[in-house]
Amino acid sequence: MLTATVVFFLVFLNTFTGVRNVSKELEAILYLMGANEAHVLTKVVLPSAVTWVFAGLRISVPYALIGAIVGELIASNRGLGFVLASASSQFDTAGVFAVLFVIALLAVALNHLVDRLQGRIERWRIVSR
């Protein structure tokens, strides 16, 4: 619940900003050409807001990972947070660093997954990196 709450507001606010920043001229042109609400939504609003949605996802992925691990630290008997707390309470330095390494790999993998998903959904956009 902690992770879902943190991530929801980050993604929601970015998505809301993306929808509000849609070009009013494009909407007016589509209405002038006889488009209905569904056409405007699928042809203008959603493609325009997708960039903002992925910006929210990029921001929220680290927070989601941190929230999940903190939740496991506090109230769990499984997961990386529990293993981290258990290893640190037993003064197992190698175990702590192993868990931290796995968490770092997981963060890199999740960021890579968001990048691949964005590349697949936004094929028309050329992103300079």
MMTF fields as JSON, N, C-alpha, C and O atoms, coordinates in Angstrom:
{
  "mmtfVersion": "1.0.0",
  "mmtfProducer": "UNKNOWN",
  "numBonds": 515,
  "numAtoms": 516,
  "numGroups": 129,
  "numChains": 1,
  "numModels": 1,
  "chainsPerModel": [1],
  "groupsPerChain": [129],
  "chainIdList": ["A"],
  "bondAtomList": [4, 2, 8, 6, 12, 10, 16, 14, 20, 18, 24, 22, 28, 26, 32, 30, 36, 34, 40, 38, 44, 42, 48, 46, 52, 50, 56, 54, 60, 58, 64, 62, 68, 66, 72, 70, 76, 74, 80, 78, 84, 82, 88, 86, 92, 90, 96, 94, 100, 98, 104, 102, 108, 106, 112, 110, 116, 114, 120, 118, 124, 122, 128, 126, 132, 130, 136, 134, 140, 138, 144, 142, 148, 146, 152, 150, 156, 154, 160, 158, 164, 162, 168, 166, 172, 170, 176, 174, 180, 178, 184, 182, 188, 186, 192, 190, 196, 194, 200, 198, 204, 202, 208, 206, 212, 210, 216, 214, 220, 218, 224, 222, 228, 226, 232, 230, 236, 234, 240, 238, 244, 242, 248, 246, 252, 250, 256, 254, 260, 258, 264, 262, 268, 266, 272, 270, 276, 274, 280, 278, 284, 282, 288, 286, 292, 290, 296, 294, 300, 298, 304, 302, 308, 306, 312, 310, 316, 314, 320, 318, 324, 322, 328, 326, 332, 330, 336, 334, 340, 338, 344, 342, 348, 346, 352, 350, 356, 354, 360, 358, 364, 362, 368, 366, 372, 370, 376, 374, 380, 378, 384, 382, 388, 386, 392, 390, 396, 394, 400, 398, 404, 402, 408, 406, 412, 410, 416, 414, 420, 418, 424, 422, 428, 426, 432, 430, 436, 434, 440, 438, 444, 442, 448, 446, 452, 450, 456, 454, 460, 458, 464, 462, 468, 466, 472, 470, 476, 474, 480, 478, 484, 482, 488, 486, 492, 490, 496, 494, 500, 498, 504, 502, 508, 506, 512, 510],
  "bondOrderList": [1, 1, 1, 1, 1, 1, 1, 1, 1, 1, 1, 1, 1, 1, 1, 1, 1, 1, 1, 1, 1, 1, 1, 1, 1, 1, 1, 1, 1, 1, 1, 1, 1, 1, 1, 1, 1, 1, 1, 1, 1, 1, 1, 1, 1, 1, 1, 1, 1, 1, 1, 1, 1, 1, 1, 1, 1, 1, 1, 1, 1, 1, 1, 1, 1, 1, 1, 1, 1, 1, 1, 1, 1, 1, 1, 1, 1, 1, 1, 1, 1, 1, 1, 1, 1, 1, 1, 1, 1, 1, 1, 1, 1, 1, 1, 1, 1, 1, 1, 1, 1, 1, 1, 1, 1, 1, 1, 1, 1, 1, 1, 1, 1, 1, 1, 1, 1, 1, 1, 1, 1, 1, 1, 1, 1, 1, 1, 1],
  "groupList": [{"groupName": "MET", "atomNameList": ["N", "CA", "C", "O"], "elementList": ["N", "C", "C", "O"], "formalChargeList": [0, 0, 0, 0], "bondAtomList": [1, 0, 2, 1, 3, 2], "bondOrderList": [1, 1, 2], "singleLetterCode": "M", "chemCompType": "L-PEPTIDE LINKING"}, {"groupName": "LEU", "atomNameList": ["N", "CA", "C", "O"], "elementList": ["N", "C", "C", "O"], "formalChargeList": [0, 0, 0, 0], "bondAtomList": [1, 0, 2, 1, 3, 2], "bondOrderList": [1, 1, 2], "singleLetterCode": "L", "chemCompType": "L-PEPTIDE LINKING"}, {"groupName": "THR", "atomNameList": ["N", "CA", "C", "O"], "elementList": ["N", "C", "C", "O"], "formalChargeList": [0, 0, 0, 0], "bondAtomList": [1, 0, 2, 1, 3, 2], "bondOrderList": [1, 1, 2], "singleLetterCode": "T", "chemCompType": "L-PEPTIDE LINKING"}, {"groupName": "ALA", "atomNameList": ["N", "CA", "C", "O"], "elementList": ["N", "C", "C", "O"], "formalChargeList": [0, 0, 0, 0], "bondAtomList": [1, 0, 2, 1, 3, 2], "bondOrderList": [1, 1, 2], "singleLetterCode": "A", "chemCompType": "L-PEPTIDE LINKING"}, {"groupName": "VAL", "atomNameList": ["N", "CA", "C", "O"], "elementList": ["N", "C", "C", "O"], "formalChargeList": [0, 0, 0, 0], "bondAtomList": [1, 0, 2, 1, 3, 2], "bondOrderList": [1, 1, 2], "singleLetterCode": "V", "chemCompType": "L-PEPTIDE LINKING"}, {"groupName": "PHE", "atomNameList": ["N", "CA", "C", "O"], "elementList": ["N", "C", "C", "O"], "formalChargeList": [0, 0, 0, 0], "bondAtomList": [1, 0, 2, 1, 3, 2], "bondOrderList": [1, 1, 2], "singleLetterCode": "F", "chemCompType": "L-PEPTIDE LINKING"}, {"groupName": "ASN", "atomNameList": ["N", "CA", "C", "O"], "elementList": ["N", "C", "C", "O"], "formalChargeList": [0, 0, 0, 0], "bondAtomList": [1, 0, 2, 1, 3, 2], "bondOrderList": [1, 1, 2], "singleLetterCode": "N", "chemCompType": "L-PEPTIDE LINKING"}, {"groupName": "GLY", "atomNameList": ["N", "CA", "C", "O"], "elementList": ["N", "C", "C", "O"], "formalChargeList": [0, 0, 0, 0], "bondAtomList": [1, 0, 2, 1, 3, 2], "bondOrderList": [1, 1, 2], "singleLetterCode": "G", "chemCompType": "PEPTIDE LINKING"}, {"groupName": "ARG", "atomNameList": ["N", "CA", "C", "O"], "elementList": ["N", "C", "C", "O"], "formalChargeList": [0, 0, 0, 0], "bondAtomList": [1, 0, 2, 1, 3, 2], "bondOrderList": [1, 1, 2], "singleLetterCode": "R", "chemCompType": "L-PEPTIDE LINKING"}, {"groupName": "SER", "atomNameList": ["N", "CA", "C", "O"], "elementList": ["N", "C", "C", "O"], "formalChargeList": [0, 0, 0, 0], "bondAtomList": [1, 0, 2, 1, 3, 2], "bondOrderList": [1, 1, 2], "singleLetterCode": "S", "chemCompType": "L-PEPTIDE LINKING"}, {"groupName": "LYS", "atomNameList": ["N", "CA", "C", "O"], "elementList": ["N", "C", "C", "O"], "formalChargeList": [0, 0, 0, 0], "bondAtomList": [1, 0, 2, 1, 3, 2], "bondOrderList": [1, 1, 2], "singleLetterCode": "K", "chemCompType": "L-PEPTIDE LINKING"}, {"groupName": "GLU", "atomNameList": ["N", "CA", "C", "O"], "elementList": ["N", "C", "C", "O"], "formalChargeList": [0, 0, 0, 0], "bondAtomList": [1, 0, 2, 1, 3, 2], "bondOrderList": [1, 1, 2], "singleLetterCode": "E", "chemCompType": "L-PEPTIDE LINKING"}, {"groupName": "ILE", "atomNameList": ["N", "CA", "C", "O"], "elementList": ["N", "C", "C", "O"], "formalChargeList": [0, 0, 0, 0], "bondAtomList": [1, 0, 2, 1, 3, 2], "bondOrderList": [1, 1, 2], "singleLetterCode": "I", "chemCompType": "L-PEPTIDE LINKING"}, {"groupName": "TYR", "atomNameList": ["N", "CA", "C", "O"], "elementList": ["N", "C", "C", "O"], "formalChargeList": [0, 0, 0, 0], "bondAtomList": [1, 0, 2, 1, 3, 2], "bondOrderList": [1, 1, 2], "singleLetterCode": "Y", "chemCompType": "L-PEPTIDE LINKING"}, {"groupName": "HIS", "atomNameList": ["N", "CA", "C", "O"], "elementList": ["N", "C", "C", "O"], "formalChargeList": [0, 0, 0, 0], "bondAtomList": [1, 0, 2, 1, 3, 2], "bondOrderList": [1, 1, 2], "singleLetterCode": "H", "chemCompType": "L-PEPTIDE LINKING"}, {"groupName": "PRO", "atomNameList": ["N", "CA", "C", "O"], "elementList": ["N", "C", "C", "O"], "formalChargeList": [0, 0, 0, 0], "bondAtomList": [1, 0, 2, 1, 3, 2], "bondOrderList": [1, 1, 2], "singleLetterCode": "P", "chemCompType": "L-PEPTIDE LINKING"}, {"groupName": "TRP", "atomNameList": ["N", "CA", "C", "O"], "elementList": ["N", "C", "C", "O"], "formalChargeList": [0, 0, 0, 0], "bondAtomList": [1, 0, 2, 1, 3, 2], "bondOrderList": [1, 1, 2], "singleLetterCode": "W", "chemCompType": "L-PEPTIDE LINKING"}, {"groupName": "GLN", "atomNameList": ["N", "CA", "C", "O"], "elementList": ["N", "C", "C", "O"], "formalChargeList": [0, 0, 0, 0], "bondAtomList": [1, 0, 2, 1, 3, 2], "bondOrderList": [1, 1, 2], "singleLetterCode": "Q", "chemCompType": "L-PEPTIDE LINKING"}, {"groupName": "ASP", "atomNameList": ["N", "CA", "C", "O"], "elementList": ["N", "C", "C", "O"], "formalChargeList": [0, 0, 0, 0], "bondAtomList": [1, 0, 2, 1, 3, 2], "bondOrderList": [1, 1, 2], "singleLetterCode": "D", "chemCompType": "L-PEPTIDE LINKING"}],
  "groupTypeList": [0, 1, 2, 3, 2, 4, 4, 5, 5, 1, 4, 5, 1, 6, 2, 5, 2, 7, 4, 8, 6, 4, 9, 10, 11, 1, 11, 3, 12, 1, 13, 1, 0, 7, 3, 6, 11, 3, 14, 4, 1, 2, 10, 4, 4, 1, 15, 9, 3, 4, 2, 16, 4, 5, 3, 7, 1, 8, 12, 9, 4, 15, 13, 3, 1, 12, 7, 3, 12, 4, 7, 11, 1, 12, 3, 9, 6, 8, 7, 1, 7, 5, 4, 1, 3, 9, 3, 9, 9, 17, 5, 18, 2, 3, 7, 4, 5, 3, 4, 1, 5, 4, 12, 3, 1, 1, 3, 4, 3, 1, 6, 14, 1, 4, 18, 8, 1, 17, 7, 8, 12, 11, 8, 16, 8, 12, 4, 9, 8],
  "groupIdList": [1, 2, 3, 4, 5, 6, 7, 8, 9, 10, 11, 12, 13, 14, 15, 16, 17, 18, 19, 20, 21, 22, 23, 24, 25, 26, 27, 28, 29, 30, 31, 32, 33, 34, 35, 36, 37, 38, 39, 40, 41, 42, 43, 44, 45, 46, 47, 48, 49, 50, 51, 52, 53, 54, 55, 56, 57, 58, 59, 60, 61, 62, 63, 64, 65, 66, 67, 68, 69, 70, 71, 72, 73, 74, 75, 76, 77, 78, 79, 80, 81, 82, 83, 84, 85, 86, 87, 88, 89, 90, 91, 92, 93, 94, 95, 96, 97, 98, 99, 100, 101, 102, 103, 104, 105, 106, 107, 108, 109, 110, 111, 112, 113, 114, 115, 116, 117, 118, 119, 120, 121, 122, 123, 124, 125, 126, 127, 128, 129],
  "secStructList": [7, 2, 2, 2, 2, 2, 2, 2, 2, 2, 2, 2, 2, 2, 2, 2, 2, 2, 2, 2, 6, 1, 7, 2, 2, 2, 2, 2, 2, 2, 2, 2, 6, 6, 7, 7, 2, 2, 2, 2, 0, 0, 0, 0, 0, 2, 2, 2, 2, 2, 2, 2, 2, 2, 2, 2, 2, 2, 2, 2, 2, 2, 2, 2, 2, 2, 2, 2, 2, 2, 2, 2, 2, 2, 2, 7, 1, 1, 2, 2, 2, 2, 2, 2, 2, 2, 2, 2, 2, 6, 6, 7, 2, 2, 2, 2, 2, 2, 2, 2, 2, 2, 2, 2, 2, 2, 2, 2, 2, 2, 2, 2, 2, 2, 2, 2, 2, 2, 2, 2, 2, 7, 6, 6, 7, 7, 7, 7, 7],
  "xCoordList": [0.83, 0.0, 0.868, 0.523, 1.989, 2.895, 3.413, 3.425, 3.834, 4.363, 3.286, 3.525, 2.119, 1.032, 0.626, 0.335, 0.606, 0.23, 1.25, 0.885, 2.516, 3.566, 3.555, 3.608, 3.487, 3.562, 2.313, 2.41, 1.158, -0.081, -0.034, -0.355, 0.352, 0.319, 1.366, 1.113, 2.529, 3.544, 3.092, 3.228, 2.561, 2.116, 0.853, 0.722, -0.064, -1.302, -1.044, -1.612, -0.206, 0.046, 0.742, 0.441, 1.665, 2.308, 1.325, 1.335, 0.483, -0.516, -1.503, -1.864, -1.934, -2.861, -2.24, -2.909, -0.969, -0.267, -0.173, -0.345, 0.101, 0.182, -1.132, -1.156, -2.217, -3.532, -3.91, -4.53, -3.544, -3.873, -3.029, -3.447, -1.833, -0.95, -1.174, -0.36, -2.245, -2.558, -2.891, -3.563, -2.403, -2.613, -4.105, -4.76, -4.616, -6.023, -6.287, -7.397, -5.265, -5.43, -5.669, -6.51, -4.923, -5.123, -6.526, -7.177, -6.979, -8.336, -9.359, -10.308, -9.171, -10.116, -10.112, -11.166, -8.948, -8.864, -9.593, -10.309, -9.418, -10.112, -11.616, -12.361, -12.08, -13.517, -14.049, -15.161, -13.246, -13.642, -13.761, -14.581, -12.925, -12.961, -14.041, -14.194, -14.791, -15.91, -15.593, -16.347, -14.516, -14.153, -15.025, -15.471, -15.254, -16.003, -15.018, -13.803, -15.546, -14.7, -13.714, -12.562, -14.164, -13.298, -12.121, -11.002, -12.365, -11.276, -10.26, -9.052, -10.745, -9.84, -9.024, -7.827, -9.674, -8.973, -7.874, -6.75, -8.199, -7.227, -6.171, -5.059, -6.488, -5.551, -4.724, -3.652, -5.194, -4.469, -4.099, -2.929, -5.077, -4.846, -3.925, -2.929, -4.245, -3.415, -1.985, -1.053, -1.768, -0.369, 0.399, 1.604, -0.285, 0.38, 0.706, 1.728, -0.154, 0.039, 0.975, 1.438, 1.266, 2.104, 3.491, 4.055, 4.032, 5.354, 5.339, 6.282, 4.272, 4.159, 3.958, 4.461, 3.231, 3.032, 4.376, 4.663, 5.19, 6.492, 7.443, 8.307, 7.29, 8.077, 7.706, 8.576, 6.409, 5.967, 6.464, 6.839, 6.474, 6.982, 8.47, 8.927, 9.229, 10.673, 10.952, 11.888, 10.133, 10.303, 9.87, 10.499, 8.808, 8.215, 8.869, 8.683, 9.628, 10.253, 11.2, 11.1, 12.109, 12.956, 12.159, 12.458, 11.147, 10.325, 9.533, 9.337, 9.084, 8.362, 9.269, 8.868, 10.482, 11.434, 11.768, 11.811, 11.998, 12.294, 11.098, 11.265, 9.905, 8.708, 8.492, 8.107, 8.736, 8.571, 9.59, 9.255, 10.806, 11.848, 11.622, 11.832, 11.201, 10.903, 9.713, 9.705, 8.72, 7.577, 7.993, 7.484, 8.924, 9.424, 10.284, 10.289, 11.01, 11.813, 10.922, 11.243, 9.807, 8.947, 8.078, 8.032, 7.392, 6.367, 6.326, 5.334, 7.391, 7.373, 8.308, 9.225, 8.056, 8.971, 9.535, 10.038, 9.444, 9.998, 10.484, 10.161, 11.26, 11.659, 13.032, 13.689, 13.443, 14.778, 14.916, 15.975, 13.879, 13.949, 14.121, 14.886, 13.404, 13.545, 14.939, 15.546, 15.449, 16.801, 17.838, 18.809, 17.636, 18.556, 18.541, 19.596, 17.358, 17.259, 17.826, 18.486, 17.579, 18.095, 19.614, 20.27, 20.17, 21.628, 22.287, 23.344, 21.662, 22.265, 22.146, 23.024, 21.084, 20.953, 21.927, 22.243, 22.398, 23.377, 24.806, 25.73, 24.992, 26.296, 26.945, 28.158, 26.123, 26.589, 26.833, 25.944, 28.045, 28.376, 28.27, 27.753, 28.751, 28.679, 27.223, 26.889, 26.376, 24.961, 24.296, 23.486, 24.641, 24.078, 24.49, 23.663, 25.778, 26.238, 25.675, 25.444, 25.455, 24.831, 23.402, 22.985, 22.658, 21.285, 21.286, 20.46, 22.179, 22.267, 22.623, 22.114, 23.49, 23.853, 22.643, 22.417, 21.875, 20.667, 19.647, 18.983, 19.518, 18.592, 19.042, 18.215, 20.341, 20.85, 20.599, 20.214, 20.809, 20.534, 19.046, 18.68, 18.208, 16.773, 16.363, 15.507, 16.966, 16.664, 17.09, 16.348, 18.263, 18.731, 17.81, 17.469, 17.404, 16.526, 15.162, 14.613, 14.616, 13.316, 13.395, 12.482, 14.469, 14.639, 14.794, 14.25, 15.528, 15.687, 14.346, 14.055, 13.542, 12.219, 11.319, 10.592, 11.365, 10.577, 11.079, 10.271, 12.396, 12.945, 12.493, 12.109, 12.541, 12.127, 10.642, 10.227, 9.845, 8.407, 8.097, 7.222, 8.798, 8.603, 9.025, 8.349, 10.121, 10.557, 9.563, 9.364, 8.948, 7.971, 6.67, 6.073, 6.229, 4.972, 5.149, 4.272, 6.267, 6.514, 7.472, 8.556, 7.101, 7.978, 8.192, 9.234, 7.225, 7.323, 8.294, 8.781, 8.577, 9.397, 10.869, 11.238, 11.694, 13.13, 13.661, 13.573, 14.209, 14.688, 16.198, 16.88, 16.731, 18.181, 18.671, 18.136, 19.68, 20.211, 21.652, 22.268],
  "yCoordList": [-1.203, 0.0, 1.258, 2.26, 1.195, 2.34, 2.662, 3.824, 1.657, 1.85, 2.358, 3.285, 1.766, 2.176, 3.631, 4.368, 4.039, 5.411, 6.409, 7.436, 6.105, 7.014, 7.104, 8.199, 5.975, 5.944, 6.547, 7.223, 6.32, 6.825, 8.332, 8.834, 9.055, 10.502, 11.041, 12.03, 10.416, 10.871, 10.683, 11.593, 9.519, 9.249, 10.051, 10.576, 10.149, 10.877, 12.345, 12.893, 12.983, 14.405, 14.656, 15.64, 13.784, 13.946, 13.703, 14.43, 12.697, 12.425, 13.575, 13.977, 14.098, 15.236, 16.444, 17.136, 16.699, 17.803, 17.573, 18.503, 16.332, 16.024, 16.214, 16.703, 15.838, 16.004, 17.481, 17.913, 18.235, 19.669, 20.443, 21.501, 19.925, 20.626, 20.243, 20.582, 19.555, 19.19, 20.459, 21.36, 20.5, 21.666, 21.871, 21.013, 23.007, 23.327, 23.547, 23.313, 23.998, 24.197, 22.866, 22.776, 21.831, 20.513, 19.981, 19.422, 20.158, 19.725, 20.489, 19.897, 21.791, 22.604, 22.185, 22.146, 21.874, 21.449, 20.124, 19.952, 19.196, 17.915, 18.084, 17.45, 18.916, 19.164, 19.831, 19.542, 20.728, 21.403, 20.421, 20.601, 19.379, 18.366, 17.32, 16.393, 17.455, 16.556, 15.39, 14.418, 15.462, 14.378, 14.436, 15.505, 13.274, 13.233, 13.129, 13.16, 13.007, 12.97, 11.798, 11.948, 10.643, 9.461, 9.656, 9.247, 10.275, 10.522, 11.501, 11.295, 12.547, 13.532, 12.88, 13.134, 12.04, 11.371, 10.446, 10.47, 9.634, 8.643, 9.222, 8.698, 10.287, 10.829, 12.002, 12.277, 12.688, 13.87, 13.767, 13.908, 13.524, 13.623, 12.512, 12.788, 11.268, 10.162, 10.191, 10.038, 10.382, 10.457, 11.622, 11.522, 12.715, 13.86, 13.619, 14.092, 12.893, 12.667, 11.505, 11.377, 10.655, 9.48, 9.883, 9.229, 10.943, 11.402, 11.781, 11.485, 12.432, 12.825, 11.61, 11.575, 10.628, 9.398, 8.715, 8.275, 8.627, 7.991, 8.828, 8.282, 10.135, 10.976, 10.652, 10.557, 10.484, 10.092, 8.715, 8.491, 7.783, 6.445, 6.47, 5.784, 7.25, 7.339, 7.908, 7.489, 8.86, 9.441, 8.44, 8.347, 7.7, 6.863, 5.499, 4.868, 5.017, 3.694, 3.621, 2.672, 4.573, 4.486, 4.591, 3.9, 5.452, 5.584, 4.311, 3.939, 3.655, 2.394, 1.333, 0.603, 1.255, 0.284, 0.597, -0.305, 1.842, 2.234, 1.956, 1.45, 2.28, 2.029, 0.555, 0.176, -0.281, -1.725, -2.262, -3.084, -1.807, -2.3, -1.787, -2.524, -0.546, -0.02, -0.757, -1.061, -1.04, -1.825, -3.209, -3.714, -3.83, -5.141, -5.042, -5.951, -3.94, -3.741, -3.652, -4.199, -2.96, -2.689, -3.881, -4.283, -4.449, -5.433, -6.594, -6.781, -7.363, -8.518, -9.591, -9.313, -10.811, -11.893, -12.515, -13.639, -11.757, -12.158, -10.919, -9.795, -11.13, -10.052, -9.491, -9.869, -8.579, -7.995, -7.137, -7.13, -6.427, -5.621, -6.476, -6.131, -7.599, -8.501, -9.107, -9.197, -9.519, -10.1, -9.057, -9.373, -7.832, -6.751, -6.512, -6.385, -6.451, -6.247, -7.428, -7.247, -8.633, -9.825, -9.875, -10.177, -9.578, -9.605, -8.517, -8.735, -7.343, -6.268, -6.535, -6.133, -7.202, -7.498, -8.586, -8.688, -9.39, -10.442, -10.003, -10.814, -8.732, -8.162, -8.904, -9.115, -9.293, -9.993, -8.964, -8.665, -8.43, -7.373, -7.849, -7.131, -9.039, -9.576, -9.744, -9.47, -10.184, -10.334, -9.001, -8.896, -7.975, -6.647, -6.108, -5.586, -6.24, -5.742, -6.556, -6.009, -7.826, -8.647, -8.19, -8.086, -7.92, -7.44, -6.065, -5.806, -5.189, -3.867, -3.96, -3.189, -4.898, -5.123, -5.609, -5.159, -6.52, -7.017, -5.895, -5.809, -5.039, -3.905, -2.957, -2.467, -2.701, -1.832, -2.454, -1.75, -3.753, -4.432, -4.365, -4.179, -4.515, -4.432, -3.034, -2.891, -2.014, -0.637, -0.392, 0.221, -0.86, -0.699, -1.451, -0.935, -2.665, -3.465, -2.797, -2.778, -2.255, -1.583, -0.319, -0.043, 0.448, 1.632, 1.239, 1.903, 0.17, -0.326, -0.791, -0.573, -1.427, -1.881, -0.704, -0.775, 0.364, 1.558, 2.176, 2.613, 2.219, 2.744, 1.926, 2.485, 0.605, -0.259, -0.097, -0.045, -0.017, 0.157, 1.492, 1.57, 2.528, 3.836, 3.812, 4.393, 3.155, 3.039, 2.274, 2.598, 1.269, 0.473, 1.236, 1.141, 1.987, 2.717, 3.99, 4.348, 4.67, 5.924, 5.692, 6.274, 4.87, 4.574, 5.783, 5.895, 6.69, 7.829, 8.873, 9.706, 8.837, 9.876, 9.485, 8.364, 10.411, 10.208, 10.857, 12.074, 10.047, 10.536, 10.653, 9.66, 11.833, 12.02, 11.81, 12.381, 10.997, 10.685, 11.061, 10.873],
  "zCoordList": [0.0, 0.0, 0.0, -0.626, 0.704, 0.75, -0.647, -1.053, -1.37, -2.716, -3.664, -4.438, -3.608, -4.498, -4.239, -5.182, -3.002, -2.671, -3.202, -3.774, -3.014, -3.48, -5.003, -5.562, -5.664, -7.126, -7.757, -8.782, -7.175, -7.757, -7.931, -9.008, -6.912, -6.998, -7.962, -8.651, -8.026, -8.969, -10.412, -11.23, -10.724, -12.096, -12.417, -13.522, -11.475, -11.717, -12.014, -12.959, -11.23, -11.447, -12.779, -13.454, -13.165, -14.466, -15.6, -16.593, -15.466, -16.498, -16.607, -17.713, -15.492, -15.478, -16.167, -16.935, -15.898, -16.551, -18.051, -18.839, -18.447, -19.869, -20.589, -21.718, -19.961, -20.584, -20.667, -21.638, -19.669, -19.687, -20.695, -21.166, -21.036, -21.963, -23.418, -24.277, -23.704, -25.086, -25.859, -25.359, -27.084, -27.926, -28.219, -28.809, -27.8, -28.039, -29.526, -30.004, -30.257, -31.694, -32.406, -33.3, -32.004, -32.614, -32.328, -33.21, -31.103, -30.767, -31.598, -32.113, -31.731, -32.507, -33.969, -34.604, -34.508, -35.906, -36.103, -37.089, -35.181, -35.317, -35.201, -35.949, -34.291, -34.177, -35.444, -35.888, -36.022, -37.244, -38.41, -39.311, -38.374, -39.432, -39.187, -39.983, -38.099, -37.844, -36.919, -36.881, -36.189, -35.275, -34.022, -33.606, -33.437, -32.181, -31.009, -31.207, -29.803, -28.606, -28.627, -28.222, -29.095, -29.117, -30.061, -29.752, -31.202, -32.142, -31.561, -31.682, -30.943, -30.336, -29.232, -29.101, -28.439, -27.348, -27.87, -27.37, -28.873, -29.352, -30.281, -30.342, -31.005, -31.993, -31.483, -32.023, -30.468, -29.993, -28.521, -28.165, -27.669, -26.225, -25.728, -25.059, -26.044, -25.553, -26.083, -25.294, -27.399, -27.85, -27.248, -27.02, -26.992, -26.393, -24.918, -24.421, -24.228, -22.794, -22.491, -21.357, -23.471, -23.222, -22.729, -21.851, -23.285, -22.846, -21.373, -20.638, -20.947, -19.539, -18.638, -17.515, -19.124, -18.342, -18.104, -16.991, -19.141, -18.971, -18.121, -17.436, -18.163, -17.248, -15.805, -14.939, -15.552, -14.209, -13.823, -12.672, -14.774, -14.479, -14.173, -13.259, -14.927, -14.653, -13.266, -12.586, -12.864, -11.531, -10.459, -9.405, -10.724, -9.677, -9.509, -8.468, -10.492, -10.358, -9.162, -8.384, -8.975, -7.766, -6.473, -5.499, -6.462, -5.264, -4.983, -3.827, -6.03, -5.853, -5.247, -4.34, -5.751, -5.212, -3.755, -2.917, -3.462, -2.082, -1.177, -0.067, -1.639, -0.841, -0.565, 0.542, -1.565, -1.365, -0.365, 0.487, -0.468, 0.446, 1.863, 2.826, 2.003, 3.345, 3.945, 5.138, 3.131, 3.619, 4.077, 5.078, 3.347, 3.764, 5.014, 5.844, 5.15, 6.363, 7.596, 8.651, 7.448, 8.595, 8.959, 10.122, 7.981, 8.328, 7.341, 6.636, 7.291, 6.401, 6.938, 7.711, 6.517, 6.85, 5.576, 5.587, 4.465, 3.181, 2.449, 2.833, 1.394, 0.509, 0.81, 1.78, -0.05, 0.076, 1.327, 1.955, 1.692, 2.914, 4.153, 5.053, 4.199, 5.334, 5.373, 6.441, 4.229, 4.173, 4.571, 5.259, 4.144, 4.518, 6.028, 6.648, 6.611, 8.06, 8.821, 9.844, 8.337, 9.007, 8.948, 9.945, 7.78, 7.642, 8.474, 9.065, 8.52, 9.316, 10.809, 11.572, 11.246, 12.668, 13.121, 14.306, 12.179, 12.49, 12.184, 12.242, 11.859, 11.508, 10.34, 10.32, 9.376, 8.181, 7.084, 6.287, 7.056, 6.111, 4.667, 3.811, 4.399, 3.039, 2.598, 1.446, 3.49, 3.174, 2.881, 1.961, 3.669, 3.464, 2.096, 1.348, 1.779, 0.484, -0.67, -1.748, -0.473, -1.518, -1.787, -2.94, -0.73, -0.901, -1.555, -2.431, -1.158, -1.77, -3.251, -4.064, -3.598, -4.994, -5.797, -6.92, -5.221, -5.892, -6.057, -7.09, -5.053, -5.151, -6.268, -7.037, -6.358, -7.425, -8.8, -9.733, -8.932, -10.208, -10.553, -11.713, -9.559, -9.769, -10.225, -11.097, -9.645, -10.042, -11.486, -12.254, -11.858, -13.243, -14.197, -15.261, -13.827, -14.691, -14.853, -15.955, -13.783, -13.883, -14.737, -15.516, -14.6, -15.442, -16.907, -17.79, -17.166, -18.531, -19.1, -20.276, -18.267, -18.692, -19.072, -20.062, -18.3, -18.622, -19.926, -20.745, -20.134, -21.381, -22.588, -23.614, -22.462, -23.576, -23.857, -25.014, -22.803, -22.981, -23.644, -24.506, -23.252, -23.87, -25.332, -26.181, -25.632, -27.02, -27.877, -29.048, -27.301, -28.042, -28.267, -29.339, -27.269, -27.396, -28.214, -29.0, -28.036, -28.761, -29.918, -29.945, -30.852, -31.992, -32.885, -33.53, -32.934, -33.831, -33.308, -34.072, -32.014, -31.403, -31.464, -31.116, -31.904, -31.899, -30.634, -30.466, -29.754, -28.481, -28.552, -28.806, -28.336, -28.324, -26.908, -25.958, -26.78, -25.445, -25.345, -24.296]
}
